[in-house]
Amino acid sequence: MAIVRYANRNPWRELDQLTNRLGKIFDNDWPTPSTTGDWVPAVDVEETPEELVLTAELPGLERKDVEIELENNILSIRGERAEQRSSEERRFHLWERRFGSFQRSFTLPRTVSAEGITADFEHGLLRIHMPKAAEAKGRRIEIGEGLE
């Protein structure tokens, strides 16, 4: 029995491709997520002994285009990427880049120290550093002498 893995499968891209094919069949421009402006940036969350680090891919954005908010232990990232089509009359054969506003929200674990959260933005990557609370960090417990 073979095990099939879909690690690189992207259902949104498949939906876009299907919509594009239907549009070509019926010779019209159907609205797709690509043209309606909705997009979701890719995010990684990794853990070290000291912190959680959330990295969001935001190509084409600048620091001023992004907002980060923490309320009721929910971390929200929102922003907008402006569409960069030229005013010239063009016909696109493939349009995968996404534009418009986005929002991602994450419920933080109780182990995160909210007061120490920091963020940096460089080369289209937003990194949010969320330090662990002292009680959440592992520690070694020494074994004492037994009673004999």
N, C-alpha and C positions, 0 to 999 in steps of 0.2 A: 504494500500500500504506500503510495507516494504522499508526502506532506507538501501541500502548496502554501506558500507564504505570500502575503500581499503587502510586503513592507513598503513598496514604493507606490502603492495604489492611492490615488487621490480621487475620491468620488466627485468633488466639485469640478475638477478638470474634465472628468468623464461626462458630467452633465453639460458643461460648456461645449464639449466636442459634439455631443448629441444635438444640442440646440443649434449649433452652427450648421450641422449637416441638414437638419430639418429646414433651417432658413434657406439653405441653398436649393433644396428640393422645391420649396414653395416660393422661391425667389423673393424673399422679403427679409427684413432685419428684425428678428425676434429679440426682445430684451433678454439679456443674459446677466448673470452676476457681474461679468466683466464690464458691461455697459451701464448697469444700474448704480455702480459706485460702491457696492458693498464688498468689503474684503476683510479678511481675518489674518493678521500677521502671525507667522510661525513663532512659537515660543518654546524654549527649553527651560526646565527647572532642575537644577542640580544641587546636591547636598554635600557639604564638607563637614568636618567635625565642628567648625565654628559658625557656619552660616548656611542659609539657602540662597542660591543665586538664580534669579529669573533673567533670562536673556531673550529679548524680542528682536526679530529682524524687521527693521523699518527703513528699507532702502528708499533713498530720495527724500527723506524727511530730515528736518533739522530739529534741534532742541526746542525751539519755539513752537513747533508744530505738535508737540506731545504734552499731555497732562497726566500726572499720576496723583491719585487720591486714595487715602486710607480712611474708611469709615466703617464702624461696627465690625472690625476685623476682616473687612473685604477690601482688597487692593484692586483698584481699577486703573486701567491704562486706556486713554482715549486720544484720538488725534485725527488728522485729516491729511491726505495726500492729494494735491491738486492734479487734475488731469492735464497732460502735456501734449495734447494733439495740436497740430499746427492748423492754421486757418485755411491752408490750401485744400483743394478738393482732392481727396485720396481714397483709395479703396484698399482696405486692410484684408489680407488673406489669413492672418493669424493675429489674434489680440488676446494675449494671456495676462498682461500686466493689469493690475487692479488699482483703481483710484477711488477717492471718496473718503468718507469718515469710517472709523473703526472704533470698537470698544471691546476690551477683554477684561473680565473680572475674575478674581481668584480669592477663595476663602483661605485665610492664613491659618496655619495650625497654631495651637496654644503655645507651642514651643518657641515661637518667634517673638523677639523683643521689639515691639512696634516703635519704641522711641529711638532705636538705633538704625532704622532703615535709611539707606542712602541710595542714590542712583547716579549713573554716569551715562553719557551718550557719545559714541565715537564711531565714525565710519558706518552709520546706519544701524548700529547695534545699541540697543538700550539694555543696560545691565542694572538690575535692582538687587542690592545686597541687603539681605534680611538676617541680622545676627540672631543666633539662638539665645534664648534666655539661659541664665546660669544654671538653673535647675534642669535644663534639657540637655546640657552637655554631659557626655560620659565622664566618669572618673573612676580611678582605681581605688579599691577598698583594701586596706591592709588587713591581714589576718593576725589577730592578737594571740598571745600565749593562752593556751587552754588551762583550765583549772584541774589540778591533779590532786 
